[in-house]
Amino acid sequence: MRRLGRVIVEAVVRAYGRDELLRRLAHPFWFQSFGSVMGMDWHSSGITTSVMGALKRGLQPIEKELGVYVCGGKGAHSRATPAELISIAERTGMDGASLTHASRLVAKVDSAAVQDGYQLYLHTFVVTTEGHWCVVQQGMNEVRREARRYHWLSENLQSFLDSPHAAIEGRSEGSIVNLADARAARNRAAGLELLRSGPDRTISVLKRLRDGNAARDLLSDLDPLPDRAEPLPHLQMPAHHEVRASDVVLRRLHGVLAAAVERGPKDFSELLLTPGVGARTVASLALVAEVIHGAPSRFSDPARFSFAHGGKDGHPFPVPLKAYDETIRVLKHAVDQAKLGNDEKLAAIEQLDKQARALERVASGPSFDALIQQERDRAAEYGGRTV
C-alpha cells in the first residue's frame, strides 16, 4: 500500500497538481475508492488509518520533491502533529504557527464543538509547499462499533465555526450537538454570555431545563434547516464484509474489463513481461487509472475498486500479490518516464480510463458472482493472500 499509494499520488500531482490531490483526499467517495484499489478491506474503518499511514511512509522520501507533507496519525502520532508541522515549516519557510493553529483547532472542533458520540483517535494533516492543507481524522463509537470520518479542506475555508467541513462520512443517527454549524452562531454567543455572567445565571438556566419545557422552547427557537433542491451526496458503508452485487455498478466494471482487453495488447506489450500476469495487471491498471483520472461522479460505488487488488480480508477475493507488484512496476515506470519528459506511457494508462468509460455503455460480461468466482479460482496463480 505504501508503494502503490506513493505512485498514484505522484501521478495525480503530475496530472492535476497538488491542490487537486488535497481536494480528492477531502472527498469521502474518492478516499474510500483509493483505499479499496490499494487492497484494504473496502468497507472497513481501517481504510482511513491504513491509507494515511501508507501515504505518510510512502511520500516521506520524496516529500521535498513532490511538495506534499503528511503529518500526524493514530493515537500518540496525532498529538505529534504540531511538532511535525513546525519542523516542516522551519525547513520550507511555511507559516508554522498558522498551520499548528489550524491543526489544533480542527481537532478541537471535531472533539468538542461537534458532540456526536464519536471519540477522535486519528488526526492526519496533509500540507503542500503553498501552505494549502487538508485534514482527515476519524472517531470511533465503541458502543455501536462504528467509525465516523471527518474531512477538512483549507480551500475556501472562511471560518472554523461556519459549517467548515468538506465532508463527514458516517451513519446519521442519534442526537448531535454541532456548535460548528453556521446556524449555531446564537448558541455560541449565548454560551459566551453565560460564561461572562458567572455561575448563578447558568445554574438557573439548568434548573429551568430540568423542571419544565424550557428545552422544547429553546429548540423551537433554532433556525430552520435550509431547503435544498437536491440532497447532498451521502456515502454510507454497509455492515457486511463481503462485496455484494448491490455494492457495485456492474456496467462500470464490465467497461473496465473490456478496456483491459481492448487497450492492453496495443498499449502495454512492452511493459507486461511476466507470463500469466499481464492481462490481469491491465485490468488492475484500468481501475487505478480511474482513481487517478476519474470524475467525482465515478466514485459512488467504492466497492468496485476492490476488484483491482481484492481485499486483505479475502473479499471480494484474496490480494493477488503478483498482479499487485506488476501494477506498481508498470505505474512507477510510467511516472519515472514522465519525469524524464516521456509522457507516452502515462498517457497510455490514462487511455485505459477513457476507453473504460466509452465501453461501459455497450460492454457486457459475466455476472457479478461469476467474476468473483473467476478471481478466487485463479487466486493461487496470482499469489493470492489474505490477512
N, C-alpha and C positions, 0 to 999 in steps of 0.2 A: 504494500500500500504506500509506503514511503517513496519508493522508486516511481510507481505509476502516478501517484499524486503530484510529484515534482514535475514530471514531464508534461502532464496535462496542464498544469498551471503555467509552465513555460510557453506552451502552445497558445493558451488563452491570452497571455500577456503579449505575446508576439503578434497575434492576430488582431486583438481588440484593445490592448492597453491595460495598465494597472487599475484604473478606475472601474473598468468593466469587470475585472476579477473581483473587486470589492462588492460590486452590485450583485454578482452571482452568489457569492458567499452569504450575502444578506437575503437571498431568495430561497425560502424553505423548500420549494419544489426542486429547484436545481441542486441544492445542497444534498437532499435525500437521494437524488439520482446519481450525483457524484459519488456518494458513499456506496451506492449499490453497484456501480460499474467497477469499483475498486475491490469488490468481493466481500464486503462486510454484510452481515445479516440485513436484508433490505428494510425490515420493519423495526429494527432494534434501536433503543435509545443509545446503545453503544456506538452507533454511527457517528454521533457528534464527537465523542471522546476520541474515537479511532481516527476519524478524518483530520481533526485539528492536530492530534498528536503526530500523525504521519506527515502533515504539512510542516509542522514545526521542525521536525528532524530532517525532512527531505529538503526543505528550502534553505536551511541554515548554511550549507556550504556555498550557496550561490546568492544569498540574500543581498549582498552588496551589488553584484552584477545585475540581479533582477529588480532591485529596488523595492522588495517586499519583505517585511519582517513580521514574524509570528511570535507573540509573547503570551505568557500565561499558560493555563492548562487546568488540570484537575487537582482539587484539594490544595495542598501546600503550594503547588506550582501556580495556582491562581493568585495567591497572595504575593507572589514574587513579581507580578506584572509591573507594578510601578517602578521597581528597581531595574527591571529589564528595559523598560521604556527610557528611563534616564540614561542608561548605558548606551542605548542606540542613539539617543539624541546627542550625546557627547561625541559620538563617532561621526554623525551625519550632519549636525548643525540644526536639527529639528528642534521645535519648541517642546522640550521635555516636560516643563511644568504644565503646559496646556494638555498634553497627552495623558499625563498621570492624573490630572484633574478629571478628564473625560472618563478614564478607566474607573476611577473610584466612584464617580457619580453614576455611571451606567450600572455598576454593581449595586450601589445603594438603592437606586430606583427599583430594580427588579427584586431586591430582597426586603425593602421596607415600604416604598411608596406603592408597589404592587403586591398586595397580600392575597395570594390565590391558592395557598396550601402547598406550594412547591418550594423546597429549600434548595437554594443555589449551591452547587458543588463544582461547577466548571465555568471558568471565565477565560476566554481567549480573545486577544486583541491583535488585529492584523492592521499594520500601518505601512504606508508607502513613503517613498522619499519626498513626495509632495506634501506630506503631513496629513493626507486623507486616510481615513480608517473605517473599519467595520469591527463589530464585536459579535461573537457568537457565544452565548452562555446558556447553561441548562440547569434546571432544577428538578428535583425528584420528590414525588409524593409517596412516602413509604407505605401508607395505608392502601392506596389504590394501586401501588406498584406501577406507576406511570410517570413518564418524564414530560417536561414542557421545555421547549427551546425558544430562546429569545434572540432575535436578530436586530442589530442596530447598524446604521449607516450614517457617516458624517455628512454625506452629500445632502444638501437641502435641509439639514437639521437646524431648526431655528431655536428650539428650546428643549431642555431635558424634561420639561414638565408640561408639554403641549402635544400629547399623543405622539411621542418621539419614536416609537418602534418602527422599524422597517417591516417587521412581521413577528408574530408569535405563533408557534406551531404546537398544537396540543388540543386535547379534547376539551370542549367548552362545557363545564358543569360545575355546580356548586356556586356559593356566594363569593364574589371577587370584589375586593376593595382596591380601586385603581386611582390613586391620587395623582398619577402622572397623566391622566386623561385630560384633554383640553376642557371638558365640561366640569372638571373638579376644581376650577380656579376659586370659586366661592368657598368650597370646603377647605382649601389650603389657607385662604385668608382668614376664615373663621378659626382655624386651628392656631394660627399665629396670634390672633386677638385673644383667644383663651389663654395662651401661654403668657402673654404680656400682662393680663389682668390678674394673675395669681391663681391659687388653688381653689378659693371659695367658689368662684363662678363655675369652674369646671365641675366641682362636686355637685353643685346644684343642678347642672345640666344632666349629669349622670343619674341623679335621683329622679328627675323627670322622665328620663328614658326608661328607668326601671319601673316607675309607678303608673305610667299612663300610656297613652297612644302617641307620645311625642315622636317615637321612632317613625311611625307611619306618616306623621305630619311633616317631619324633616325630609323623608324620602319623596313625598308628593311635591316638594318644593324644588326638586332637582330639575335641571334642564332636560328636555326630552331627547331621545336618541335622534340623530339626524336621519332624514329619509334618504334612501339610496335607490337609484334607478335599478341597479343590479347588485346582487350580493358580492362581497369580496371573495376572491378565490380562497378556498379553505382546504388545507391538507390535513386529513385525519387518518393516521395509520391504524390498521386493524390489529386486533389482539392475536390473530392466528400467526403461527410461524411459517407455514408453507405459503408458497406463491400460488394463488388460485387464478382461474381464468378471469374472474371478475376484477382482478387487480391489474390486468394488462389490456392495453388496446391492441388486439391481435393484428389488425391491418398494419399497424406501425411495425410490429415485429416481423411480419411477413415481408414488408418493404425492405427492412434491414437485411434479411437473409437473401432476398432476391438481388439486392445491390451487391452483396458479397460475391454472388455467383457471376453477376454481370460485369463488375469492375475488377474483381480480383485478378483474373488472368491477364487483363490488359495493363493494370497499373502497378502490380506488386510482384511480377515474375522475378525480378532481380533481388527483391528483398526477402522473399519467402523461400528459404533454402532448406528448411528442415522437413524431411518427408513425413507425410501424415499429419502435419500440424498446420500447414499453410492455409487451407480453406477455412479451418476453424478459427485461425487467427484473424483472417479478413472479416469474419462475422463479428468478432470482438471489436476489431478496429472500427467497424461501422457504427457500433454503439458508442464507442469512445469519441468518434468524430462528431456524433450528435451532441454529446456533453460539451465539446469544445465549440461547436458552431450553431447548435440548435436555438431556436427562438423560445421565449418563455413558455408559450403555449404547448410546447412539445414535452414538458416535464410533468404533465398531470398524472402520469402513471409511472412513478419511480420504480415500481417492481419490475418493469420491462427491462431496465438496465442491469438487473441481476442476471439476465441471460448472457451478458458479456463474459463474466467470470464466475458465475454461480454464487454460492454463499458459504461462508466457513461453517455454518450450521447444517450444511447439506441441502438447503433449499434455495433455488429450485433444484440444484444438483451440486455435487462436490466441486470445489475450486479446481479447474483444470490447469495445474501449475505450468505445464509445458506451453499451453496456449497463452497463459498469463505472461510468462517470461518472453515469449515471442512478441506479444503486443508491446511490451516495454521496449524491446530491442528495436522493433520497426519504428515506433513513435520517437524514440530517442535519436535514432539515426536520422529521421526526417527533420527533427528540431535542430540537431547539430549541423546538418547540411544547410538549413535555412540561415543559421548564424553566419555561415561562410558565403552567403549570398545566393545559394541554390534553393529556391522555394519550390522546386518541382515536386519533390517527394511529399512535402507538407500539403501542397495543393492537391495531390492525389488522394490524401486522406480526407480533405475537405470535400472532394468529389464524391466520396462514398456517402457522405451525409446528403448531398444534393440528390444523388441517384436514389437513395432510400426514400426520400420524400416524394420523388417523382413516381416511383414504382408502387408505393403503398396503395395508390388508387386502383391499381389493376392486379397486383400480385396476389397469389393465393398459395396455400401450402398446407402442411399437416395441421391437425388440430392442436390445441394448446397442450393437452395431455400427451399427445404423441411426440411433440417437440421435447418435452421434459424427459420422456422415456428414452428418446434417442440419445440425449446427453448422458443420462445415467448409464445406459448400456455401454457407452464409449468412455466412461469416466476413467477406467484403468489405463486405457490407451493414452489419455491426455495427462496422466499423473494426478488424477483427481484426489483431493484431500479434504478432510473436514477437521474442525477443532471443536 
